[in-house]
Amino acid sequence: MKIIVEFTLVPVGVGVSLSPYVAACERVLQQAGLEVRLNPNGTTLAGDWETVFKAIEACHGVVHGMGCPRIHTVLTINSRSDRDQTPAQKLESVEALLHAGN
């Protein structure tokens, strides 16, 4: 079963600039074989359960390896048993309704 996850990893105890940690994590995600979409407040991942969670675990390892003592992570998980759905398809269905109302 495929899932879509909104993933936000927040390094704690490293100051206010988080972009080096985000970039390091994004490199891990790009290599994981997932559909990855960075946004201003997190990252959307699409793939199978095991691959998604292994990638998140790898992100934790990389960020801790950069000297970050603590990480706070928020996940929102969307799963469907009736069909596979991509993040783009989810957006397209809402956009179609918005345009239909014009």
N, C-alpha and C positions, 0 to 999 in steps of 0.2 A: 504494500500500500504506500502510495506517495503522500507526502505531507508538505504543507507550506508553513514555514515558521518565520515569525518576526522576532528577531534576535537583537538584544541590546546588551552589550558587555560594557560595564563601567569600572575602569580601574580606580581603586581607592588608595589614597595615600601617595599619589605621584604628582600632585600639583593640579593646575587648572587646564593645561594643554594636554589633550588626550589624543590628538591626531597621530603621533607616532605609534601608539598602541592600536588604534583603529587600523592604521595602514598595515601593521604587522599581522593583525588578525585577518584582514581582507586578503593578504597574500596566502595565508593558510586556506581560507575558504575557496579562493580561485583554483587552488591545486586539488581540492577535494572532489572535483567532478560533479558539483552541484550547480543548479541555476542560482546565481547570486546577484542581488540588486541592492547596492548601497543606497541609503537615503539619509537625510540629515540627522535622524534620531535613532538609527539602527540599520539593520540589514535584513532583507528578505531572502530566505533560503528555500529551495524546493528540491526535494529528492526523497529517497526512502529513509525510513526512521533511523536505521543503523548508521548510514552515511552522514546524515544530518547531525546526529548526536556525537559521533566520533569527531566530526569537524569542530563542533562547539568545544568538546573536550580538548582538542588540539589547540584551539584559540586560547583556552585557559592556560595551557602549558607554555605557549609562546609568551603570553603577557606576564605570567609569573616569572618566566625566564629572563624577562627584561627588568626584573627587580621590583615588580609590583607586589606588595605584600598581601593585598586583598582585592577580590573582584566581586562585584554585584552584577548578576545577570538576570535579565527578564526575558521570558519566552512566551510567545503567544502561538499556539499550535492549531492549525486547521487541517483536519483530515476528512476525507470522504471515502465511503465504501462503495458508492455507486459508480464512480468514474474518477479518472485522473483529471486534475484541473491545474493549469499553470497560473502563476500570479498575473500574467498578462490577460488571461481569459477572465479572471475575477474582475479585473478593472474594466475590461471591455463590456461586460454585462451591465455594469453600473453606468458607464458612459453612454451606452445605447439607450438606456432609460432616460438619462438626462437630455439627450438630443431629441428623443421622441416627444418630450414635453415642450419643445420650442415651437 
